[in-house]
Amino acid sequence: MRRDYFELDVTNVDWYGTGEPPRQPAVSIDFYGPPELLRERFAAPTGELLTADELDVALRLQGPIDDPDTTGVVSVTDRLTGDYVLELNVDADDVLHFIGAAREYGRSIDVENGHYEVDIGIEDEHLVTLEKSTFLVYDADGELLRGQSLIPSGVEL
């Protein structure tokens, strides 16, 4: 599936770093390719859609984390099989800002590592909404960056 089939929009992060009251960060991912392709990838063996607990979200950096021009790839994978459900190219700074907002929001609601929402649609049709608390960040060499990742306490990787 082509990465340019996807469009990403982030909301509820403007408050982060400004002292304003935290709000739950959210990301919308719209798909503009063959609809059956994305539906197949989101289908569990039972035919139902995969749930938030069955999916992992990650950012793979394409360059140094401290370079403001570094890009990355956001991926959603099936936790059981490891298969990619979707991938899209992003500006790494924007995603790292989003993760910081999710962490701060989590602290504001007495959750150690934050929560965020992912809404996925096919053009104008809603497909699934996921409530997530984990967002893994990997450097360009594939090493997990624990300090930049959103990992709930008690979770071992």
Protein Blocks (a to p, Z undefined) as FASTA:
>chain_A
ZZklpccddehklmgonlpacdddddddddfbdfklmmmmmpcfkopacdfklpccdddd
fbdfklmkbccddddddfknopafbdcdddfklmmmmmmmmmmmmmmnopanbpaddddd
ehjacfbdcddfbdcdddfkopacfklpccdehiaZZ
